[in-house]
Amino acid sequence: MELFDVLSYDLISRAGVTLGNVRTSTSAGGEIRFGYHIPQDFGSDVIRAGAGVSAPVIEGSKSGKTSLGAHVFVSSEVEVVLHDIFLDGNTWQDSPSVDKKPLVADLSLGASFSINMFKLTYRHLFRTEQFAGQEKGHTIGSLTLAVSF
């Protein structure tokens, strides 16, 4: 959606289910992006299980023509964790474990810059506590360079 003929924004929703012996969970969340020439991709979220990097595609990008883009984003996600082998311990035998929290939330803030087939993204993620006795949630920063070809 266009704002001021130069800037635009978009909203991206997502939901997922993970079924496995290491982790079983379900999640839902979304991302809002605001900027100039936002890539037509699946968003900037790369810090999660099974995440891939969306190939950046800037509208009007052609061979021999420079396409610049920049945007900021805010992303959030809520996850219900039924099983996590790293917190619950071994599936088939008794082993050390902790009392996990079944509901975990993430909040991410970041910025992304695109030029032609390159996209550089910085994301700062805040995650709530995952188990009883954990002093505080996690804070993670990531810098990702994506190249589409």
C-alpha positions in Angstrom: 0.0 0.0 0.0 1.4 3.4 -1.0 1.9 6.4 1.2 3.0 9.8 -0.1 3.8 8.3 -3.6 7.2 7.2 -2.3 6.8 5.2 0.9 4.7 2.1 1.4 3.8 -0.5 4.0 2.6 -4.0 4.1 1.3 -6.5 6.6 2.3 -10.2 6.6 0.6 -12.8 8.7 1.9 -16.3 9.3 0.9 -19.5 11.2 2.7 -22.8 11.5 2.8 -26.2 13.0 5.9 -28.2 13.9 5.5 -32.0 14.5 8.5 -34.1 15.4 10.4 -35.9 18.1 12.6 -32.9 18.9 9.8 -30.3 18.9 6.0 -30.2 18.7 4.4 -26.7 18.6 2.0 -24.4 16.9 2.5 -20.7 16.3 0.9 -17.6 14.8 2.2 -14.1 14.2 2.7 -11.2 11.9 5.0 -8.5 10.6 4.5 -4.9 9.5 7.0 -3.3 7.2 7.3 0.4 6.3 9.7 2.0 3.8 10.8 2.6 0.3 10.6 -0.1 -2.4 9.7 -2.9 0.0 10.7 -6.3 -1.5 7.9 -8.5 -2.7 8.8 -11.5 -0.5 7.7 -13.4 2.6 9.1 -10.9 5.1 12.3 -10.4 7.0 11.8 -13.0 9.7 14.7 -15.5 9.7 15.1 -16.4 13.4 12.9 -19.4 13.9 12.9 -23.1 13.3 12.6 -24.1 9.7 12.9 -20.5 8.5 14.4 -19.8 5.1 15.5 -16.6 3.6 13.0 -15.1 1.2 14.6 -14.1 -2.1 14.3 -10.3 -2.5 12.4 -9.0 -5.5 12.0 -5.3 -5.9 9.2 -4.2 -8.2 10.6 -2.8 -11.5 14.0 -4.4 -10.9 15.5 -5.2 -14.3 18.9 -6.1 -15.6 21.2 -3.1 -15.9 18.9 -0.9 -13.7 19.7 -0.2 -10.1 16.8 -0.7 -7.7 17.3 0.6 -4.1 15.0 -0.2 -1.2 15.0 0.3 2.6 12.4 -0.5 5.2 12.0 -1.0 9.0 9.8 -3.7 10.5 8.2 -5.0 13.6 7.3 -8.6 14.0 5.6 -10.7 16.7 4.8 -14.3 17.2 3.1 -16.4 19.9 4.0 -20.1 20.1 2.3 -23.0 22.1 5.0 -25.6 22.8 3.7 -29.1 23.5 7.1 -30.8 23.4 10.7 -29.6 23.3 13.3 -32.4 23.8 15.9 -29.8 25.0 13.6 -28.8 27.9 11.5 -32.0 28.4 14.4 -34.4 28.2 14.7 -37.7 26.3 11.5 -39.0 24.7 12.1 -42.7 25.3 13.8 -42.8 28.7 14.1 -40.8 31.9 16.6 -37.9 31.6 17.2 -34.4 33.1 14.5 -31.9 32.3 13.0 -28.5 33.4 9.4 -27.3 33.8 8.8 -25.6 30.4 6.4 -22.7 29.9 3.8 -23.8 27.3 3.4 -20.3 25.9 6.3 -18.3 24.4 6.2 -14.9 22.7 8.7 -13.2 20.4 9.0 -9.5 19.4 11.4 -8.4 16.7 12.5 -5.0 15.5 14.8 -4.4 12.5 15.8 -2.7 9.3 16.6 -4.0 5.8 18.4 -2.5 2.8 18.1 -3.8 -0.8 20.0 -3.1 -3.9 19.4 -5.1 -7.0 19.8 -8.8 -6.0 21.2 -8.1 -2.5 19.3 -7.7 0.7 21.0 -6.9 4.0 18.8 -7.2 7.2 19.5 -6.6 10.8 17.0 -8.0 13.3 16.8 -7.8 17.1 14.6 -10.4 18.7 13.3 -10.5 22.3 11.9 -13.9 23.5 10.0 -14.5 26.7 11.2 -17.1 29.3 10.9 -20.7 28.1 11.1 -22.6 31.4 10.6 -22.1 35.1 13.6 -20.6 36.9 15.0 -18.9 33.8 16.3 -15.6 34.9 15.1 -13.7 31.8 14.1 -14.2 28.2 16.5 -14.3 25.3 17.7 -11.3 23.3 19.2 -12.2 19.9 20.6 -10.0 17.2 21.2 -11.2 13.6 22.7 -9.8 10.5 21.7 -11.5 7.2 22.8 -11.0 3.7 20.5 -12.6 1.1 21.5 -12.9 -2.6 18.9 -13.8 -5.2 19.9 -15.2 -8.5 
